[in-house]
Amino acid sequence: MTPDRAGDLPGKITAALDRIAHARRTQRQAIATDHGLTPLQVELLVTLAGGAPPPPYVGLLATEVGVSQPTATDSVRALERKGLLQRQPDPQDSRRSFLAVTPTGRALAAEVARRDGEFGLAVAALPISAQEATLEALLSVIGRLVDSGAITVARTCTTCRFHRTDGVVHHCDLLGTPLAVRELRVNCAEHEPA
């Protein structure tokens, strides 16, 4: 990491985000190690336990977490062997199966959520105005990264075709309602890319 330069505010913010990401990766690695899993397997399990989107198919899950389908398939098989996931026939397409989290898998996903709670508590300690400003700023950054191709899956309000804003008030045309900053979604099931 390079030393701070007084005028490099974007660099400092990027470095701060990197420290938070590093802490999260370290925590997820510890959870994975405790349970004989890889961090990717933990991420897949948590994503599936969180429910749609994406629909619980291996190919869509691979896209969601940014890995190849064969890589996701290998990890899903390992999770199946460990009794954390199971395949179930797709009632709408007999050629496909979807992934379901077992009760043991749900318990592990709940443990991950509890340990992730430290991050939520750190944010909750900020004043509400700072929380809202941070959310709005991060959603803007995500939108720019989507535009540049650095992020391929983002179901945020601000990257959705139904979102509009006048710079002050956010509005969802799908719901036909204004949205307070705290109502902006980071993972919306109805998202349609802008």
Secondary structure, 3 states (H helix, E strand, C coil): CCCCCCCCHHHHHHHHHHHHHHHHHHHHHHHHHHCCCCHHHHHHHHHHHCCCCCCCCHHHHHHHHCCCHHHHHHHHHHHHHCCCEEEEEECCEEEEEEEEECHHHHHHHHHHHHHHHHHHHHHHCCCHHHHHHHHHHHHHHHHHHHHHCCCCCCECHHHECCEEECCCCEEECCCCEEECHHHCCCECCCCCEC
